């Protein structure tokens, strides 16, 4: 009946397409909100002064995580990177609806290991679950693919878009492109900027050069979905583990979100 609907989550307002995950516009909740809340709580405990730092949202989609980071978790500003041409207008609209124009820099493009033009396969609605699937950068073009610009995180730093010294959290929601994006993020890894990204079962081998690179810079990880997402953050007890344990997820888990510190 309508392509869009607006919801309120506390003081935040989100304009959503009605093809999105119904949990978001029916219950005003999604798992990313819990994951972000837990990550922000751990950063505060670790002594990070969030109010003075920047939230870097790699795969910002329509801005729900960017807006929550600024309105609820003390980040001063955000850099929101989004490649999907269909999502960029909604991202900008949601930033404007929440009066955050002066605090959010929207970067059109996909984070990758080099600056180039690349095919992007937009997400689609999965009818069996009524879930809005997010798109991804692909090497091979297809009839549904569009061409987008890719950018590097170090390139954004060199251009003055984001200062690695002021980055409080790198948040990745970019459909298996985390390794490519971090391959050109030396300035951020050098400063051990905390990272949140999705890990899938079997993603890392013991001999993975990417895993070895993370071990050089980071001391520990926390599974932000363990044991589940139902427990309140105030009573949730995180379990710190070595970075090397990214090679194996707990039995029965296909994926999870981890924080690297």
Secondary structure as GFF3:
##gff-version 3
##sequence-region A 1 261
A	DSSP	beta_strand	4	9	.	.	.	ID=ss1
A	DSSP	beta_strand	12	17	.	.	.	ID=ss2
A	DSSP	alpha_helix	22	27	.	.	.	ID=ss3
A	DSSP	alpha_helix	31	45	.	.	.	ID=ss4
A	DSSP	three_ten_helix	50	52	.	.	.	ID=ss5
A	DSSP	beta_strand	54	58	.	.	.	ID=ss6
A	DSSP	alpha_helix	64	72	.	.	.	ID=ss7
A	DSSP	beta_strand	77	82	.	.	.	ID=ss8
A	DSSP	alpha_helix	85	97	.	.	.	ID=ss9
A	DSSP	beta_strand	104	108	.	.	.	ID=ss10
A	DSSP	beta_strand	110	111	.	.	.	ID=ss11
A	DSSP	beta_strand	116	121	.	.	.	ID=ss12
A	DSSP	beta_strand	125	126	.	.	.	ID=ss13
A	DSSP	beta_strand	131	132	.	.	.	ID=ss14
A	DSSP	beta_strand	136	138	.	.	.	ID=ss15
A	DSSP	beta_strand	145	151	.	.	.	ID=ss16
A	DSSP	alpha_helix	153	158	.	.	.	ID=ss17
A	DSSP	three_ten_helix	164	166	.	.	.	ID=ss18
A	DSSP	beta_strand	167	172	.	.	.	ID=ss19
A	DSSP	alpha_helix	178	182	.	.	.	ID=ss20
A	DSSP	alpha_helix	186	190	.	.	.	ID=ss21
A	DSSP	beta_strand	195	200	.	.	.	ID=ss22
A	DSSP	alpha_helix	209	217	.	.	.	ID=ss23
A	DSSP	beta_strand	221	223	.	.	.	ID=ss24
A	DSSP	beta_strand	240	241	.	.	.	ID=ss25
A	DSSP	three_ten_helix	243	247	.	.	.	ID=ss26
A	DSSP	beta_strand	255	260	.	.	.	ID=ss27
###
